[in-house]
């Protein structure tokens, strides 16, 4: 029997964290190319350090002669991302950073996995396992620790950018240890917040005075008590931040991007990858399915696993675990999933409308638990499949 009373911890990082800067640039490159050609194949990776950004990877277009034309946009895309995040410090500034573009044509041997599938359908771009998860402990059907860790940093970014808190800077990390009783989140035993700031004379106490009201605003009422431990900028001064303080790389925050460690992860990163890459699209589909299972009242907690082989269109396996909370058998849910959604790479892209420039917005504060948007952004957060799943079991 699973434990009912425990403390679970998750972290988040802000849009100004070095790795998130890189995720943002990689997804902005992807959006720019998909906007030009919805079926573009993109695998963009970004590295950032002091005064330098390097972008590499592969691009596949229907007319590769257009690649050079599109490459002229990359420098301005990277600078626009850095500017919007808010970096204007001496050794990492959107106007003066050196941007190196090493993107090149996609390998034909990689492309053939998608283009020449063994079963005559569009194949998966790689082998792999992907997980989706949902739980009814928040309205967004997300684990509470990572959901509120994201919410804290998103709120601090808002007040930094609108000028309310002018001494905050872009680089930040949060961490919440959430106390569960009878399987439900009821409070916070510790709060960790480290944020870059403007002035070396600002102490940890000064920073806490700034951030504490926003943290209290975000967390549910009653979750912070006299016993809650606060660790705000525990090492002291944090003025040098971003890629100047620590190098960044695309794809290094996969647990922050998903469920904060509360659910399995297949290991593949998302940012910079077009939706033929099942690392991304099938992980979105798995979240969509798990969320709809919970939204349908078939379980209060659900994990879905999908697996693929390169060049093969249909998933090799579908696995469901409802952790003893299921109102129907997990095997019945697995059969229903196969019935109600086409889980080939093209089927996923079509159902969730993924061939759109909707990815830059996913690069910070989590790919899951966000509100579906009118232009198709976060389509995998819809619960429009719940009725069909219920009817199929």
Secondary structure, DSSP 8 states (H G I E B T S, - for coil): ---SSEEEEEEEE-TTSHHHHHHHHHHHHHHHHHHH-TT-EEEEEEEEETTEEEEEEEEE-SSGGGHHHHHTTHHHHHHHHHHHHT-EETTEETTT-EEEEEEEE--HHHHHHHHS-TTSS--BSS-EEEEEEEETTSTTSS-HHHHHHHHHHHHHHHHHHTTTTTTEEEEEEEEEEEEEETTEEEEEEEEEEEEEES-TT--HHHHHHHHHHHHHHHS-TT---TT-EEEESTTS---S-GGGTS-EETT--HHHHTTTTSS---S---TTB-TTSHHHHHHHHHHHHHHHHHHTTS-SEEEEEEEE-BT--S-SEEEEE-TT--SS-HHHHHHHHHHHS--SHHHHHHHHT-SSS--GGGSSS-SSS----TTSTTGGG--TTHHHHHHH-
